[in-house]
Amino acid sequence: ATSSLLLDHIQYLDKLFEEVHRVLKKGGEFIFSIPHPMLYLFDHNPDLRVSNSYFRSTPYYFSVAGNPTKIKAYPHQLMQYFQVPLKMGFILREFTENQPNAQWQRDYENLDRRYLVMPQQCFFKWVKG
């Protein structure tokens, strides 16, 4: 099973992982990415002033590419993406945070500097034990 940048829109991670655990065969993989939880600290603030608590649990609303429709997200702490699947018997095979390298920084030189000083996404590979 795979999911890209979706789990932060799920309020109850335990219910999601219960369902994934139910449908996967033993040894089956659940690979997903999430926006890095640090992003919720800044509320799209270009000067990187912290405007939210990392431990915030209230929904967060944002729009994409100027679209007026607001999307709801639930800011989870990074540890929740580890604790919940571990509690259900999943085995972590891989975890990475993206890091911009020198080439990436040259290719995207006009990009908002927030994208150059902190990870933007996390990638997980879990296996049903």
Protein Blocks (a to p, Z undefined) as FASTA:
>chain_A
ZZehklmmpfblmlmmmmmmmmpcghiacddddddfklmmnnopanlpafbdfkbcbdcd
ddeehiabdcddddddfklmmmmmmmnopacfbdcdddddfklmmmmmmgcfklmmbcfb
dcdddddZZ
